[in-house]
Amino acid sequence: ISKVDMNYIEKKKMAFGPMKRADFFIKEGDELFFGNNKIMILDTPGHSKGSLSFLIEGTLFSGDVLFQNSIGRTDLPGGDFDELIESIKTKLFPLPDKTQVMPGHGPQTTMGMEKSFNSYLR
């Protein structure tokens, strides 16, 4: 979890029950490893102030930021449509077209498909 989202959750008491404070926070530029795989952290605010995406060897885990032919909701507390579009265009669009995108839910896609066909991003 990002420190931004943790602080917001605590401040607004948005948790659905008792929430343990994170042992550590992650941010863009941090390097995490899953086995021998390096995980790149990307700050992608917009769905929430602290939204993060994770890039692992050509696969992007976009959470609720980018979906097949859609984008994350911005009507919830902390959401910002303009910030979300900016995040996608500056952080995700530079990724190669063949990058696989695994959203938080729904079907997978590729960056090339989203650059070409996602009507929210034209």
Phi and psi restraints in degrees (range 20) as a CNS / XPLOR table:
assign (resid 1 and name C) (resid 2 and name N)
       (resid 2 and name CA) (resid 2 and name C) 1.0 -83.5 20.0 2
assign (resid 2 and name N) (resid 2 and name CA)
       (resid 2 and name C) (resid 3 and name N) 1.0 152.4 20.0 2
assign (resid 2 and name C) (resid 3 and name N)
       (resid 3 and name CA) (resid 3 and name C) 1.0 -62.1 20.0 2
assign (resid 3 and name N) (resid 3 and name CA)
       (resid 3 and name C) (resid 4 and name N) 1.0 -34.9 20.0 2
assign (resid 3 and name C) (resid 4 and name N)
       (resid 4 and name CA) (resid 4 and name C) 1.0 -58.7 20.0 2
assign (resid 4 and name N) (resid 4 and name CA)
       (resid 4 and name C) (resid 5 and name N) 1.0 -49.6 20.0 2
assign (resid 4 and name C) (resid 5 and name N)
       (resid 5 and name CA) (resid 5 and name C) 1.0 -68.9 20.0 2
assign (resid 5 and name N) (resid 5 and name CA)
       (resid 5 and name C) (resid 6 and name N) 1.0 -38.6 20.0 2
assign (resid 5 and name C) (resid 6 and name N)
       (resid 6 and name CA) (resid 6 and name C) 1.0 -61.7 20.0 2
assign (resid 6 and name N) (resid 6 and name CA)
       (resid 6 and name C) (resid 7 and name N) 1.0 -45.1 20.0 2
assign (resid 6 and name C) (resid 7 and name N)
       (resid 7 and name CA) (resid 7 and name C) 1.0 -62.4 20.0 2
assign (resid 7 and name N) (resid 7 and name CA)
       (resid 7 and name C) (resid 8 and name N) 1.0 -39.7 20.0 2
assign (resid 7 and name C) (resid 8 and name N)
       (resid 8 and name CA) (resid 8 and name C) 1.0 -66.6 20.0 2
assign (resid 8 and name N) (resid 8 and name CA)
       (resid 8 and name C) (resid 9 and name N) 1.0 -44.6 20.0 2
assign (resid 8 and name C) (resid 9 and name N)
       (resid 9 and name CA) (resid 9 and name C) 1.0 -60.6 20.0 2
assign (resid 9 and name N) (resid 9 and name CA)
       (resid 9 and name C) (resid 10 and name N) 1.0 -46.1 20.0 2
assign (resid 9 and name C) (resid 10 and name N)
       (resid 10 and name CA) (resid 10 and name C) 1.0 -63.6 20.0 2
assign (resid 10 and name N) (resid 10 and name CA)
       (resid 10 and name C) (resid 11 and name N) 1.0 -43.1 20.0 2
assign (resid 10 and name C) (resid 11 and name N)
       (resid 11 and name CA) (resid 11 and name C) 1.0 -64.3 20.0 2
assign (resid 11 and name N) (resid 11 and name CA)
       (resid 11 and name C) (resid 12 and name N) 1.0 -44.3 20.0 2
assign (resid 11 and name C) (resid 12 and name N)
       (resid 12 and name CA) (resid 12 and name C) 1.0 -91.9 20.0 2
assign (resid 12 and name N) (resid 12 and name CA)
       (resid 12 and name C) (resid 13 and name N) 1.0 -3.9 20.0 2
assign (resid 12 and name C) (resid 13 and name N)
       (resid 13 and name CA) (resid 13 and name C) 1.0 52.8 20.0 2
assign (resid 13 and name N) (resid 13 and name CA)
       (resid 13 and name C) (resid 14 and name N) 1.0 49.2 20.0 2
assign (resid 13 and name C) (resid 14 and name N)
       (resid 14 and name CA) (resid 14 and name C) 1.0 -87.6 20.0 2
assign (resid 14 and name N) (resid 14 and name CA)
       (resid 14 and name C) (resid 15 and name N) 1.0 -5.1 20.0 2
assign (resid 14 and name C) (resid 15 and name N)
       (resid 15 and name CA) (resid 15 and name C) 1.0 -65.6 20.0 2
assign (resid 15 and name N) (resid 15 and name CA)
       (resid 15 and name C) (resid 16 and name N) 1.0 152.3 20.0 2
assign (resid 15 and name C) (resid 16 and name N)
       (resid 16 and name CA) (resid 16 and name C) 1.0 -87.5 20.0 2
assign (resid 16 and name N) (resid 16 and name CA)
       (resid 16 and name C) (resid 17 and name N) 1.0 9.4 20.0 2
assign (resid 16 and name C) (resid 17 and name N)
       (resid 17 and name CA) (resid 17 and name C) 1.0 171.2 20.0 2
assign (resid 17 and name N) (resid 17 and name CA)
       (resid 17 and name C) (resid 18 and name N) 1.0 -171.7 20.0 2
assign (resid 17 and name C) (resid 18 and name N)
       (resid 18 and name CA) (resid 18 and name C) 1.0 -56.5 20.0 2
assign (resid 18 and name N) (resid 18 and name CA)
       (resid 18 and name C) (resid 19 and name N) 1.0 136.9 20.0 2
assign (resid 18 and name C) (resid 19 and name N)
       (resid 19 and name CA) (resid 19 and name C) 1.0 -126.5 20.0 2
assign (resid 19 and name N) (resid 19 and name CA)
       (resid 19 and name C) (resid 20 and name N) 1.0 124.9 20.0 2
assign (resid 19 and name C) (resid 20 and name N)
       (resid 20 and name CA) (resid 20 and name C) 1.0 -75.9 20.0 2
assign (resid 20 and name N) (resid 20 and name CA)
       (resid 20 and name C) (resid 21 and name N) 1.0 136.2 20.0 2
assign (resid 20 and name C) (resid 21 and name N)
       (resid 21 and name CA) (resid 21 and name C) 1.0 -66.1 20.0 2
assign (resid 21 and name N) (resid 21 and name CA)
       (resid 21 and name C) (resid 22 and name N) 1.0 140.2 20.0 2
assign (resid 21 and name C) (resid 22 and name N)
       (resid 22 and name CA) (resid 22 and name C) 1.0 -62.1 20.0 2
assign (resid 22 and name N) (resid 22 and name CA)
       (resid 22 and name C) (resid 23 and name N) 1.0 145.2 20.0 2
assign (resid 22 and name C) (resid 23 and name N)
       (resid 23 and name CA) (resid 23 and name C) 1.0 -69.6 20.0 2
assign (resid 23 and name N) (resid 23 and name CA)
       (resid 23 and name C) (resid 24 and name N) 1.0 -31.8 20.0 2
assign (resid 23 and name C) (resid 24 and name N)
       (resid 24 and name CA) (resid 24 and name C) 1.0 -156.9 20.0 2
assign (resid 24 and name N) (resid 24 and name CA)
       (resid 24 and name C) (resid 25 and name N) 1.0 161.7 20.0 2
assign (resid 24 and name C) (resid 25 and name N)
       (resid 25 and name CA) (resid 25 and name C) 1.0 -113.0 20.0 2
assign (resid 25 and name N) (resid 25 and name CA)
       (resid 25 and name C) (resid 26 and name N) 1.0 154.1 20.0 2
assign (resid 25 and name C) (resid 26 and name N)
       (resid 26 and name CA) (resid 26 and name C) 1.0 -118.0 20.0 2
assign (resid 26 and name N) (resid 26 and name CA)
       (resid 26 and name C) (resid 27 and name N) 1.0 153.4 20.0 2
assign (resid 26 and name C) (resid 27 and name N)
       (resid 27 and name CA) (resid 27 and name C) 1.0 -150.2 20.0 2
assign (resid 27 and name N) (resid 27 and name CA)
       (resid 27 and name C) (resid 28 and name N) 1.0 167.5 20.0 2
assign (resid 27 and name C) (resid 28 and name N)
       (resid 28 and name CA) (resid 28 and name C) 1.0 -56.1 20.0 2
assign (resid 28 and name N) (resid 28 and name CA)
       (resid 28 and name C) (resid 29 and name N) 1.0 138.2 20.0 2
assign (resid 28 and name C) (resid 29 and name N)
       (resid 29 and name CA) (resid 29 and name C) 1.0 97.6 20.0 2
assign (resid 29 and name N) (resid 29 and name CA)
       (resid 29 and name C) (resid 30 and name N) 1.0 -21.4 20.0 2
assign (resid 29 and name C) (resid 30 and name N)
       (resid 30 and name CA) (resid 30 and name C) 1.0 -69.2 20.0 2
assign (resid 30 and name N) (resid 30 and name CA)
       (resid 30 and name C) (resid 31 and name N) 1.0 149.5 20.0 2
assign (resid 30 and name C) (resid 31 and name N)
       (resid 31 and name CA) (resid 31 and name C) 1.0 -115.6 20.0 2
assign (resid 31 and name N) (resid 31 and name CA)
       (resid 31 and name C) (resid 32 and name N) 1.0 125.5 20.0 2
assign (resid 31 and name C) (resid 32 and name N)
       (resid 32 and name CA) (resid 32 and name C) 1.0 -116.6 20.0 2
assign (resid 32 and name N) (resid 32 and name CA)
       (resid 32 and name C) (resid 33 and name N) 1.0 156.8 20.0 2
assign (resid 32 and name C) (resid 33 and name N)
       (resid 33 and name CA) (resid 33 and name C) 1.0 -128.0 20.0 2
assign (resid 33 and name N) (resid 33 and name CA)
       (resid 33 and name C) (resid 34 and name N) 1.0 137.7 20.0 2
assign (resid 33 and name C) (resid 34 and name N)
       (resid 34 and name CA) (resid 34 and name C) 1.0 -120.1 20.0 2
assign (resid 34 and name N) (resid 34 and name CA)
       (resid 34 and name C) (resid 35 and name N) 1.0 99.4 20.0 2
assign (resid 34 and name C) (resid 35 and name N)
       (resid 35 and name CA) (resid 35 and name C) 1.0 64.8 20.0 2
assign (resid 35 and name N) (resid 35 and name CA)
       (resid 35 and name C) (resid 36 and name N) 1.0 -125.7 20.0 2
assign (resid 35 and name C) (resid 36 and name N)
       (resid 36 and name CA) (resid 36 and name C) 1.0 -93.9 20.0 2
assign (resid 36 and name N) (resid 36 and name CA)
       (resid 36 and name C) (resid 37 and name N) 1.0 2.9 20.0 2
assign (resid 36 and name C) (resid 37 and name N)
       (resid 37 and name CA) (resid 37 and name C) 1.0 -91.8 20.0 2
assign (resid 37 and name N) (resid 37 and name CA)
       (resid 37 and name C) (resid 38 and name N) 1.0 126.0 20.0 2
assign (resid 37 and name C) (resid 38 and name N)
       (resid 38 and name CA) (resid 38 and name C) 1.0 -82.5 20.0 2
assign (resid 38 and name N) (resid 38 and name CA)
       (resid 38 and name C) (resid 39 and name N) 1.0 133.7 20.0 2
assign (resid 38 and name C) (resid 39 and name N)
       (resid 39 and name CA) (resid 39 and name C) 1.0 -107.1 20.0 2
assign (resid 39 and name N) (resid 39 and name CA)
       (resid 39 and name C) (resid 40 and name N) 1.0 119.4 20.0 2
assign (resid 39 and name C) (resid 40 and name N)
       (resid 40 and name CA) (resid 40 and name C) 1.0 -90.4 20.0 2
assign (resid 40 and name N) (resid 40 and name CA)
       (resid 40 and name C) (resid 41 and name N) 1.0 133.4 20.0 2
assign (resid 40 and name C) (resid 41 and name N)
       (resid 41 and name CA) (resid 41 and name C) 1.0 -97.2 20.0 2
assign (resid 41 and name N) (resid 41 and name CA)
       (resid 41 and name C) (resid 42 and name N) 1.0 131.1 20.0 2
assign (resid 41 and name C) (resid 42 and name N)
       (resid 42 and name CA) (resid 42 and name C) 1.0 -121.1 20.0 2
assign (resid 42 and name N) (resid 42 and name CA)
       (resid 42 and name C) (resid 43 and name N) 1.0 125.7 20.0 2
assign (resid 42 and name C) (resid 43 and name N)
       (resid 43 and name CA) (resid 43 and name C) 1.0 -73.4 20.0 2
assign (resid 43 and name N) (resid 43 and name CA)
       (resid 43 and name C) (resid 44 and name N) 1.0 120.0 20.0 2
assign (resid 43 and name C) (resid 44 and name N)
       (resid 44 and name CA) (resid 44 and name C) 1.0 -133.6 20.0 2
assign (resid 44 and name N) (resid 44 and name CA)
       (resid 44 and name C) (resid 45 and name N) 1.0 63.4 20.0 2
assign (resid 44 and name C) (resid 45 and name N)
       (resid 45 and name CA) (resid 45 and name C) 1.0 -65.7 20.0 2
assign (resid 45 and name N) (resid 45 and name CA)
       (resid 45 and name C) (resid 46 and name N) 1.0 158.1 20.0 2
assign (resid 45 and name C) (resid 46 and name N)
       (resid 46 and name CA) (resid 46 and name C) 1.0 144.8 20.0 2
assign (resid 46 and name N) (resid 46 and name CA)
       (resid 46 and name C) (resid 47 and name N) 1.0 -53.9 20.0 2
assign (resid 46 and name C) (resid 47 and name N)
       (resid 47 and name CA) (resid 47 and name C) 1.0 -67.3 20.0 2
assign (resid 47 and name N) (resid 47 and name CA)
       (resid 47 and name C) (resid 48 and name N) 1.0 -42.4 20.0 2
assign (resid 47 and name C) (resid 48 and name N)
       (resid 48 and name CA) (resid 48 and name C) 1.0 -140.5 20.0 2
assign (resid 48 and name N) (resid 48 and name CA)
       (resid 48 and name C) (resid 49 and name N) 1.0 165.5 20.0 2
assign (resid 48 and name C) (resid 49 and name N)
       (resid 49 and name CA) (resid 49 and name C) 1.0 -62.5 20.0 2
assign (resid 49 and name N) (resid 49 and name CA)
       (resid 49 and name C) (resid 50 and name N) 1.0 -30.5 20.0 2
assign (resid 49 and name C) (resid 50 and name N)
       (resid 50 and name CA) (resid 50 and name C) 1.0 -108.9 20.0 2
assign (resid 50 and name N) (resid 50 and name CA)
       (resid 50 and name C) (resid 51 and name N) 1.0 20.3 20.0 2
assign (resid 50 and name C) (resid 51 and name N)
       (resid 51 and name CA) (resid 51 and name C) 1.0 -56.0 20.0 2
assign (resid 51 and name N) (resid 51 and name CA)
       (resid 51 and name C) (resid 52 and name N) 1.0 136.6 20.0 2
assign (resid 51 and name C) (resid 52 and name N)
       (resid 52 and name CA) (resid 52 and name C) 1.0 -126.2 20.0 2
assign (resid 52 and name N) (resid 52 and name CA)
       (resid 52 and name C) (resid 53 and name N) 1.0 148.5 20.0 2
assign (resid 52 and name C) (resid 53 and name N)
       (resid 53 and name CA) (resid 53 and name C) 1.0 -122.0 20.0 2
assign (resid 53 and name N) (resid 53 and name CA)
       (resid 53 and name C) (resid 54 and name N) 1.0 155.4 20.0 2
assign (resid 53 and name C) (resid 54 and name N)
       (resid 54 and name CA) (resid 54 and name C) 1.0 -127.1 20.0 2
assign (resid 54 and name N) (resid 54 and name CA)
       (resid 54 and name C) (resid 55 and name N) 1.0 128.2 20.0 2
assign (resid 54 and name C) (resid 55 and name N)
       (resid 55 and name CA) (resid 55 and name C) 1.0 -111.0 20.0 2
assign (resid 55 and name N) (resid 55 and name CA)
       (resid 55 and name C) (resid 56 and name N) 1.0 120.8 20.0 2
assign (resid 55 and name C) (resid 56 and name N)
       (resid 56 and name CA) (resid 56 and name C) 1.0 -128.5 20.0 2
assign (resid 56 and name N) (resid 56 and name CA)
       (resid 56 and name C) (resid 57 and name N) 1.0 107.8 20.0 2
assign (resid 56 and name C) (resid 57 and name N)
       (resid 57 and name CA) (resid 57 and name C) 1.0 41.8 20.0 2
assign (resid 57 and name N) (resid 57 and name CA)
       (resid 57 and name C) (resid 58 and name N) 1.0 60.4 20.0 2
assign (resid 57 and name C) (resid 58 and name N)
       (resid 58 and name CA) (resid 58 and name C) 1.0 82.7 20.0 2
assign (resid 58 and name N) (resid 58 and name CA)
       (resid 58 and name C) (resid 59 and name N) 1.0 5.6 20.0 2
assign (resid 58 and name C) (resid 59 and name N)
       (resid 59 and name CA) (resid 59 and name C) 1.0 -123.8 20.0 2
assign (resid 59 and name N) (resid 59 and name CA)
       (resid 59 and name C) (resid 60 and name N) 1.0 126.7 20.0 2
assign (resid 59 and name C) (resid 60 and name N)
       (resid 60 and name CA) (resid 60 and name C) 1.0 -102.1 20.0 2
assign (resid 60 and name N) (resid 60 and name CA)
       (resid 60 and name C) (resid 61 and name N) 1.0 126.4 20.0 2
assign (resid 60 and name C) (resid 61 and name N)
       (resid 61 and name CA) (resid 61 and name C) 1.0 -99.5 20.0 2
assign (resid 61 and name N) (resid 61 and name CA)
       (resid 61 and name C) (resid 62 and name N) 1.0 105.2 20.0 2
assign (resid 61 and name C) (resid 62 and name N)
       (resid 62 and name CA) (resid 62 and name C) 1.0 -96.1 20.0 2
assign (resid 62 and name N) (resid 62 and name CA)
       (resid 62 and name C) (resid 63 and name N) 1.0 -0.8 20.0 2
assign (resid 62 and name C) (resid 63 and name N)
       (resid 63 and name CA) (resid 63 and name C) 1.0 56.6 20.0 2
assign (resid 63 and name N) (resid 63 and name CA)
       (resid 63 and name C) (resid 64 and name N) 1.0 -129.6 20.0 2
assign (resid 63 and name C) (resid 64 and name N)
       (resid 64 and name CA) (resid 64 and name C) 1.0 -103.7 20.0 2
assign (resid 64 and name N) (resid 64 and name CA)
       (resid 64 and name C) (resid 65 and name N) 1.0 28.7 20.0 2
assign (resid 64 and name C) (resid 65 and name N)
       (resid 65 and name CA) (resid 65 and name C) 1.0 -91.4 20.0 2
assign (resid 65 and name N) (resid 65 and name CA)
       (resid 65 and name C) (resid 66 and name N) 1.0 -51.4 20.0 2
assign (resid 65 and name C) (resid 66 and name N)
       (resid 66 and name CA) (resid 66 and name C) 1.0 -131.9 20.0 2
assign (resid 66 and name N) (resid 66 and name CA)
       (resid 66 and name C) (resid 67 and name N) 1.0 133.0 20.0 2
assign (resid 66 and name C) (resid 67 and name N)
       (resid 67 and name CA) (resid 67 and name C) 1.0 -125.8 20.0 2
assign (resid 67 and name N) (resid 67 and name CA)
       (resid 67 and name C) (resid 68 and name N) 1.0 169.8 20.0 2
assign (resid 67 and name C) (resid 68 and name N)
       (resid 68 and name CA) (resid 68 and name C) 1.0 -62.9 20.0 2
assign (resid 68 and name N) (resid 68 and name CA)
       (resid 68 and name C) (resid 69 and name N) 1.0 116.9 20.0 2
assign (resid 68 and name C) (resid 69 and name N)
       (resid 69 and name CA) (resid 69 and name C) 1.0 58.2 20.0 2
assign (resid 69 and name N) (resid 69 and name CA)
       (resid 69 and name C) (resid 70 and name N) 1.0 26.0 20.0 2
assign (resid 69 and name C) (resid 70 and name N)
       (resid 70 and name CA) (resid 70 and name C) 1.0 -158.0 20.0 2
assign (resid 70 and name N) (resid 70 and name CA)
       (resid 70 and name C) (resid 71 and name N) 1.0 179.7 20.0 2
assign (resid 70 and name C) (resid 71 and name N)
       (resid 71 and name CA) (resid 71 and name C) 1.0 -136.1 20.0 2
assign (resid 71 and name N) (resid 71 and name CA)
       (resid 71 and name C) (resid 72 and name N) 1.0 171.5 20.0 2
assign (resid 71 and name C) (resid 72 and name N)
       (resid 72 and name CA) (resid 72 and name C) 1.0 -70.1 20.0 2
assign (resid 72 and name N) (resid 72 and name CA)
       (resid 72 and name C) (resid 73 and name N) 1.0 157.8 20.0 2
assign (resid 72 and name C) (resid 73 and name N)
       (resid 73 and name CA) (resid 73 and name C) 1.0 -66.6 20.0 2
assign (resid 73 and name N) (resid 73 and name CA)
       (resid 73 and name C) (resid 74 and name N) 1.0 147.4 20.0 2
assign (resid 73 and name C) (resid 74 and name N)
       (resid 74 and name CA) (resid 74 and name C) 1.0 -127.4 20.0 2
assign (resid 74 and name N) (resid 74 and name CA)
       (resid 74 and name C) (resid 75 and name N) 1.0 8.4 20.0 2
assign (resid 74 and name C) (resid 75 and name N)
       (resid 75 and name CA) (resid 75 and name C) 1.0 -90.0 20.0 2
assign (resid 75 and name N) (resid 75 and name CA)
       (resid 75 and name C) (resid 76 and name N) 1.0 0.0 20.0 2
assign (resid 75 and name C) (resid 76 and name N)
       (resid 76 and name CA) (resid 76 and name C) 1.0 -91.3 20.0 2
assign (resid 76 and name N) (resid 76 and name CA)
       (resid 76 and name C) (resid 77 and name N) 1.0 162.1 20.0 2
assign (resid 76 and name C) (resid 77 and name N)
       (resid 77 and name CA) (resid 77 and name C) 1.0 -53.2 20.0 2
assign (resid 77 and name N) (resid 77 and name CA)
       (resid 77 and name C) (resid 78 and name N) 1.0 130.6 20.0 2
assign (resid 77 and name C) (resid 78 and name N)
       (resid 78 and name CA) (resid 78 and name C) 1.0 90.4 20.0 2
assign (resid 78 and name N) (resid 78 and name CA)
       (resid 78 and name C) (resid 79 and name N) 1.0 -8.3 20.0 2
assign (resid 78 and name C) (resid 79 and name N)
       (resid 79 and name CA) (resid 79 and name C) 1.0 -79.2 20.0 2
assign (resid 79 and name N) (resid 79 and name CA)
       (resid 79 and name C) (resid 80 and name N) 1.0 148.8 20.0 2
assign (resid 79 and name C) (resid 80 and name N)
       (resid 80 and name CA) (resid 80 and name C) 1.0 -151.4 20.0 2
assign (resid 80 and name N) (resid 80 and name CA)
       (resid 80 and name C) (resid 81 and name N) 1.0 110.1 20.0 2
assign (resid 80 and name C) (resid 81 and name N)
       (resid 81 and name CA) (resid 81 and name C) 1.0 -57.2 20.0 2
assign (resid 81 and name N) (resid 81 and name CA)
       (resid 81 and name C) (resid 82 and name N) 1.0 -50.6 20.0 2
assign (resid 81 and name C) (resid 82 and name N)
       (resid 82 and name CA) (resid 82 and name C) 1.0 -61.6 20.0 2
assign (resid 82 and name N) (resid 82 and name CA)
       (resid 82 and name C) (resid 83 and name N) 1.0 -39.1 20.0 2
assign (resid 82 and name C) (resid 83 and name N)
       (resid 83 and name CA) (resid 83 and name C) 1.0 -66.3 20.0 2
assign (resid 83 and name N) (resid 83 and name CA)
       (resid 83 and name C) (resid 84 and name N) 1.0 -38.0 20.0 2
assign (resid 83 and name C) (resid 84 and name N)
       (resid 84 and name CA) (resid 84 and name C) 1.0 -64.6 20.0 2
assign (resid 84 and name N) (resid 84 and name CA)
       (resid 84 and name C) (resid 85 and name N) 1.0 -47.2 20.0 2
assign (resid 84 and name C) (resid 85 and name N)
       (resid 85 and name CA) (resid 85 and name C) 1.0 -61.4 20.0 2
assign (resid 85 and name N) (resid 85 and name CA)
       (resid 85 and name C) (resid 86 and name N) 1.0 -43.6 20.0 2
assign (resid 85 and name C) (resid 86 and name N)
       (resid 86 and name CA) (resid 86 and name C) 1.0 -60.9 20.0 2
assign (resid 86 and name N) (resid 86 and name CA)
       (resid 86 and name C) (resid 87 and name N) 1.0 -43.1 20.0 2
assign (resid 86 and name C) (resid 87 and name N)
       (resid 87 and name CA) (resid 87 and name C) 1.0 -59.2 20.0 2
assign (resid 87 and name N) (resid 87 and name CA)
       (resid 87 and name C) (resid 88 and name N) 1.0 -47.0 20.0 2
assign (resid 87 and name C) (resid 88 and name N)
       (resid 88 and name CA) (resid 88 and name C) 1.0 -64.5 20.0 2
assign (resid 88 and name N) (resid 88 and name CA)
       (resid 88 and name C) (resid 89 and name N) 1.0 -45.4 20.0 2
assign (resid 88 and name C) (resid 89 and name N)
       (resid 89 and name CA) (resid 89 and name C) 1.0 -71.6 20.0 2
assign (resid 89 and name N) (resid 89 and name CA)
       (resid 89 and name C) (resid 90 and name N) 1.0 -33.2 20.0 2
assign (resid 89 and name C) (resid 90 and name N)
       (resid 90 and name CA) (resid 90 and name C) 1.0 -92.6 20.0 2
assign (resid 90 and name N) (resid 90 and name CA)
       (resid 90 and name C) (resid 91 and name N) 1.0 -29.9 20.0 2
assign (resid 90 and name C) (resid 91 and name N)
       (resid 91 and name CA) (resid 91 and name C) 1.0 -101.7 20.0 2
assign (resid 91 and name N) (resid 91 and name CA)
       (resid 91 and name C) (resid 92 and name N) 1.0 -36.4 20.0 2
assign (resid 91 and name C) (resid 92 and name N)
       (resid 92 and name CA) (resid 92 and name C) 1.0 -99.4 20.0 2
assign (resid 92 and name N) (resid 92 and name CA)
       (resid 92 and name C) (resid 93 and name N) 1.0 -36.9 20.0 2
assign (resid 92 and name C) (resid 93 and name N)
       (resid 93 and name CA) (resid 93 and name C) 1.0 -59.2 20.0 2
assign (resid 93 and name N) (resid 93 and name CA)
       (resid 93 and name C) (resid 94 and name N) 1.0 -33.2 20.0 2
assign (resid 93 and name C) (resid 94 and name N)
       (resid 94 and name CA) (resid 94 and name C) 1.0 -66.6 20.0 2
assign (resid 94 and name N) (resid 94 and name CA)
       (resid 94 and name C) (resid 95 and name N) 1.0 -14.1 20.0 2
assign (resid 94 and name C) (resid 95 and name N)
       (resid 95 and name CA) (resid 95 and name C) 1.0 -67.5 20.0 2
assign (resid 95 and name N) (resid 95 and name CA)
       (resid 95 and name C) (resid 96 and name N) 1.0 150.0 20.0 2
assign (resid 95 and name C) (resid 96 and name N)
       (resid 96 and name CA) (resid 96 and name C) 1.0 -57.8 20.0 2
assign (resid 96 and name N) (resid 96 and name CA)
       (resid 96 and name C) (resid 97 and name N) 1.0 147.2 20.0 2
assign (resid 96 and name C) (resid 97 and name N)
       (resid 97 and name CA) (resid 97 and name C) 1.0 -55.6 20.0 2
assign (resid 97 and name N) (resid 97 and name CA)
       (resid 97 and name C) (resid 98 and name N) 1.0 -32.7 20.0 2
assign (resid 97 and name C) (resid 98 and name N)
       (resid 98 and name CA) (resid 98 and name C) 1.0 -77.6 20.0 2
assign (resid 98 and name N) (resid 98 and name CA)
       (resid 98 and name C) (resid 99 and name N) 1.0 -3.8 20.0 2
assign (resid 98 and name C) (resid 99 and name N)
       (resid 99 and name CA) (resid 99 and name C) 1.0 -58.9 20.0 2
assign (resid 99 and name N) (resid 99 and name CA)
       (resid 99 and name C) (resid 100 and name N) 1.0 123.8 20.0 2
assign (resid 99 and name C) (resid 100 and name N)
       (resid 100 and name CA) (resid 100 and name C) 1.0 -74.4 20.0 2
assign (resid 100 and name N) (resid 100 and name CA)
       (resid 100 and name C) (resid 101 and name N) 1.0 136.6 20.0 2
assign (resid 100 and name C) (resid 101 and name N)
       (resid 101 and name CA) (resid 101 and name C) 1.0 -113.4 20.0 2
assign (resid 101 and name N) (resid 101 and name CA)
       (resid 101 and name C) (resid 102 and name N) 1.0 121.6 20.0 2
assign (resid 101 and name C) (resid 102 and name N)
       (resid 102 and name CA) (resid 102 and name C) 1.0 -111.5 20.0 2
assign (resid 102 and name N) (resid 102 and name CA)
       (resid 102 and name C) (resid 103 and name N) 1.0 99.2 20.0 2
assign (resid 102 and name C) (resid 103 and name N)
       (resid 103 and name CA) (resid 103 and name C) 1.0 -71.6 20.0 2
assign (resid 103 and name N) (resid 103 and name CA)
       (resid 103 and name C) (resid 104 and name N) 1.0 169.2 20.0 2
assign (resid 103 and name C) (resid 104 and name N)
       (resid 104 and name CA) (resid 104 and name C) 1.0 -62.0 20.0 2
assign (resid 104 and name N) (resid 104 and name CA)
       (resid 104 and name C) (resid 105 and name N) 1.0 -25.9 20.0 2
assign (resid 104 and name C) (resid 105 and name N)
       (resid 105 and name CA) (resid 105 and name C) 1.0 -160.2 20.0 2
assign (resid 105 and name N) (resid 105 and name CA)
       (resid 105 and name C) (resid 106 and name N) 1.0 159.7 20.0 2
assign (resid 105 and name C) (resid 106 and name N)
       (resid 106 and name CA) (resid 106 and name C) 1.0 91.3 20.0 2
assign (resid 106 and name N) (resid 106 and name CA)
       (resid 106 and name C) (resid 107 and name N) 1.0 177.8 20.0 2
assign (resid 106 and name C) (resid 107 and name N)
       (resid 107 and name CA) (resid 107 and name C) 1.0 -71.0 20.0 2
assign (resid 107 and name N) (resid 107 and name CA)
       (resid 107 and name C) (resid 108 and name N) 1.0 154.6 20.0 2
assign (resid 107 and name C) (resid 108 and name N)
       (resid 108 and name CA) (resid 108 and name C) 1.0 -75.8 20.0 2
assign (resid 108 and name N) (resid 108 and name CA)
       (resid 108 and name C) (resid 109 and name N) 1.0 165.1 20.0 2
assign (resid 108 and name C) (resid 109 and name N)
       (resid 109 and name CA) (resid 109 and name C) 1.0 -151.1 20.0 2
assign (resid 109 and name N) (resid 109 and name CA)
       (resid 109 and name C) (resid 110 and name N) 1.0 -168.5 20.0 2
assign (resid 109 and name C) (resid 110 and name N)
       (resid 110 and name CA) (resid 110 and name C) 1.0 -128.9 20.0 2
assign (resid 110 and name N) (resid 110 and name CA)
       (resid 110 and name C) (resid 111 and name N) 1.0 160.2 20.0 2
assign (resid 110 and name C) (resid 111 and name N)
       (resid 111 and name CA) (resid 111 and name C) 1.0 -62.7 20.0 2
assign (resid 111 and name N) (resid 111 and name CA)
       (resid 111 and name C) (resid 112 and name N) 1.0 -38.3 20.0 2
assign (resid 111 and name C) (resid 112 and name N)
       (resid 112 and name CA) (resid 112 and name C) 1.0 -59.6 20.0 2
assign (resid 112 and name N) (resid 112 and name CA)
       (resid 112 and name C) (resid 113 and name N) 1.0 -43.3 20.0 2
assign (resid 112 and name C) (resid 113 and name N)
       (resid 113 and name CA) (resid 113 and name C) 1.0 -63.1 20.0 2
assign (resid 113 and name N) (resid 113 and name CA)
       (resid 113 and name C) (resid 114 and name N) 1.0 -42.3 20.0 2
assign (resid 113 and name C) (resid 114 and name N)
       (resid 114 and name CA) (resid 114 and name C) 1.0 -70.7 20.0 2
assign (resid 114 and name N) (resid 114 and name CA)
       (resid 114 and name C) (resid 115 and name N) 1.0 -38.2 20.0 2
assign (resid 114 and name C) (resid 115 and name N)
       (resid 115 and name CA) (resid 115 and name C) 1.0 -62.6 20.0 2
assign (resid 115 and name N) (resid 115 and name CA)
       (resid 115 and name C) (resid 116 and name N) 1.0 -36.1 20.0 2
assign (resid 115 and name C) (resid 116 and name N)
       (resid 116 and name CA) (resid 116 and name C) 1.0 -85.4 20.0 2
assign (resid 116 and name N) (resid 116 and name CA)
       (resid 116 and name C) (resid 117 and name N) 1.0 -36.9 20.0 2
assign (resid 116 and name C) (resid 117 and name N)
       (resid 117 and name CA) (resid 117 and name C) 1.0 -122.2 20.0 2
assign (resid 117 and name N) (resid 117 and name CA)
       (resid 117 and name C) (resid 118 and name N) 1.0 -10.3 20.0 2
assign (resid 117 and name C) (resid 118 and name N)
       (resid 118 and name CA) (resid 118 and name C) 1.0 -76.2 20.0 2
assign (resid 118 and name N) (resid 118 and name CA)
       (resid 118 and name C) (resid 119 and name N) 1.0 109.2 20.0 2
assign (resid 118 and name C) (resid 119 and name N)
       (resid 119 and name CA) (resid 119 and name C) 1.0 -65.2 20.0 2
assign (resid 119 and name N) (resid 119 and name CA)
       (resid 119 and name C) (resid 120 and name N) 1.0 -21.6 20.0 2
assign (resid 119 and name C) (resid 120 and name N)
       (resid 120 and name CA) (resid 120 and name C) 1.0 -71.3 20.0 2
assign (resid 120 and name N) (resid 120 and name CA)
       (resid 120 and name C) (resid 121 and name N) 1.0 -18.7 20.0 2
assign (resid 120 and name C) (resid 121 and name N)
       (resid 121 and name CA) (resid 121 and name C) 1.0 -111.3 20.0 2
assign (resid 121 and name N) (resid 121 and name CA)
       (resid 121 and name C) (resid 122 and name N) 1.0 14.4 20.0 2
